[in-house]
Amino acid sequence: FKGSMASIGINHQSNGRALPLSRNWNRIVAQLGFERDDWMVMLRPWWRLPEDRDSDDNPGMEDYIGRGELTVAHKWQGHVFSVQARHSLRGGDRSHGSAQAAWSFPISGDLKGYAQIFSGYGESLIDYNSRQTTIGVGISVADWF
């Protein structure tokens, strides 16, 4: 595998709602991407910027959404298959994570179909601390790999 991308940045994620439904957090995110033939691996660790305990309306978010994610994707005859895993990197009651599998497939020209299944924590900000399993389908005009 050869390194194809590296970055570091500050990320703000918010659902734009008012309390008590407000969910937001700030974090420093690093990305390291590697490619080989029709394979791609991306590692994204992050560190949540600390908030004052009294004003943190999302306590323990990093224990549910995780402290990083690993994505592996493979391109084959116009199809792209990917898996993504996130984890809190903690044990006991603080051990949470998620997994997602996705498939992008050609429909016509640049138009692609898309299907995914997600299971775990952090699929949405509003329910970041609730375990969910979701299935999604859609259409895409571009692949990211």
C-alpha positions as CSV (number, residue, x, y, z in Angstrom):
1,F,0.0,0.0,0.0
2,K,1.2,3.5,-0.7
3,G,0.2,6.6,1.1
4,S,-2.3,8.7,-1.0
5,M,-3.6,11.2,1.5
6,A,-2.9,12.7,4.9
7,S,-4.7,15.6,6.6
8,I,-5.5,17.1,10.0
9,G,-8.2,19.5,10.8
10,I,-10.8,20.8,13.2
11,N,-14.3,19.4,12.8
12,H,-17.6,20.9,14.2
13,Q,-20.6,18.7,13.9
14,S,-24.1,19.9,15.0
15,N,-27.7,19.0,14.4
16,G,-28.7,22.7,14.6
17,R,-31.4,22.1,17.2
18,A,-32.0,24.0,20.4
19,L,-31.8,22.4,23.9
20,P,-32.9,19.8,24.9
21,L,-32.5,18.3,21.4
22,S,-29.2,20.0,20.7
23,R,-26.3,17.7,19.8
24,N,-22.9,19.1,18.8
25,W,-19.2,18.5,19.3
26,N,-15.8,19.8,18.2
27,R,-12.9,17.5,17.5
28,I,-9.5,17.4,15.9
29,V,-9.5,14.8,13.2
30,A,-6.5,13.3,11.4
31,Q,-6.8,11.2,8.2
32,L,-4.4,8.8,6.6
33,G,-5.3,7.2,3.3
34,F,-3.6,4.3,1.6
35,E,-4.2,2.7,-1.8
36,R,-3.1,-0.4,-3.7
37,D,-4.5,-1.5,-7.0
38,D,-8.3,-1.5,-6.4
39,W,-8.1,-1.3,-2.6
40,M,-8.3,1.8,-0.3
41,V,-7.8,1.9,3.4
42,M,-8.5,5.1,5.5
43,L,-7.8,5.6,9.1
44,R,-9.4,8.5,10.9
45,P,-8.6,9.0,14.6
46,W,-10.0,12.0,16.4
47,W,-9.8,13.7,19.7
48,R,-12.8,15.5,21.2
49,L,-12.1,19.1,22.3
50,P,-13.0,19.3,26.0
51,E,-16.1,21.1,27.1
52,D,-17.1,22.5,30.5
53,R,-18.9,19.6,32.4
54,D,-21.7,21.9,33.3
55,S,-22.4,23.0,29.7
56,D,-21.8,19.7,27.9
57,D,-25.2,18.6,26.6
58,N,-23.6,15.5,25.0
59,P,-21.8,13.7,27.8
60,G,-19.7,10.7,26.8
61,M,-20.3,11.2,23.1
62,E,-16.9,9.9,22.2
63,D,-17.7,6.7,24.2
64,Y,-20.6,6.0,21.7
65,I,-19.6,7.6,18.4
66,G,-16.0,6.5,19.0
67,R,-12.5,7.9,19.0
68,G,-11.8,6.9,15.4
69,E,-12.8,4.9,12.4
70,L,-11.3,2.5,9.9
71,T,-12.7,2.2,6.3
72,V,-11.7,-0.4,3.8
73,A,-13.0,-0.2,0.2
74,H,-12.6,-2.4,-2.9
75,K,-13.5,-1.4,-6.5
76,W,-14.4,-4.3,-8.8
77,Q,-15.9,-4.0,-12.3
78,G,-17.7,-0.6,-11.6
79,H,-18.9,-1.7,-8.2
80,V,-17.5,-0.4,-4.9
81,F,-17.8,-2.4,-1.7
82,S,-16.8,-0.8,1.6
83,V,-16.8,-1.6,5.3
84,Q,-16.4,1.0,8.1
85,A,-15.9,0.4,11.8
86,R,-15.8,2.9,14.7
87,H,-15.0,2.2,18.3
88,S,-14.7,4.0,21.6
89,L,-11.4,2.2,22.3
90,R,-12.6,1.7,25.9
91,G,-13.6,-1.4,27.9
92,G,-16.5,-2.2,30.1
93,D,-19.6,0.1,30.2
94,R,-17.7,2.6,27.9
95,S,-17.1,0.0,25.1
96,H,-19.4,1.0,22.2
97,G,-18.9,1.1,18.4
98,S,-20.5,0.6,15.1
99,A,-20.1,-1.1,11.7
100,Q,-21.3,-0.2,8.3
101,A,-21.2,-2.1,5.0
102,A,-22.0,-0.3,1.7
103,W,-22.3,-1.2,-2.0
104,S,-22.2,1.2,-4.9
105,F,-23.2,-0.2,-8.3
106,P,-23.5,1.2,-11.8
107,I,-27.0,2.0,-13.2
108,S,-26.3,4.1,-16.3
109,G,-23.3,6.3,-17.2
110,D,-22.2,8.2,-14.0
111,L,-25.4,7.3,-12.2
112,K,-24.8,4.8,-9.4
113,G,-27.1,2.9,-7.0
114,Y,-26.2,2.8,-3.4
115,A,-27.1,0.4,-0.5
116,Q,-25.9,0.3,3.0
117,I,-26.5,-1.3,6.4
118,F,-25.4,0.3,9.7
119,S,-25.5,-1.3,13.1
120,G,-24.3,0.4,16.3
121,Y,-24.1,3.8,17.9
122,G,-23.8,7.2,16.4
123,E,-25.8,6.8,13.2
124,S,-27.5,10.1,14.0
125,L,-26.4,12.9,16.5
126,I,-29.8,13.1,18.2
127,D,-29.6,9.4,19.2
128,Y,-25.9,9.0,19.5
129,N,-26.2,6.9,22.6
130,S,-28.9,4.6,21.3
131,R,-28.0,1.4,19.5
132,Q,-29.6,1.3,16.0
133,T,-29.6,-0.9,12.9
134,T,-30.6,0.9,9.7
135,I,-30.8,0.0,6.0
136,G,-30.5,2.7,3.3
137,V,-30.8,2.8,-0.5
138,G,-30.2,5.7,-2.8
139,I,-28.7,7.1,-6.0
140,S,-25.3,8.8,-6.4
141,V,-23.8,10.7,-9.3
142,A,-20.2,10.2,-8.2
143,D,-18.1,7.6,-6.3
144,W,-15.6,8.8,-3.7
145,F,-13.2,5.9,-4.6
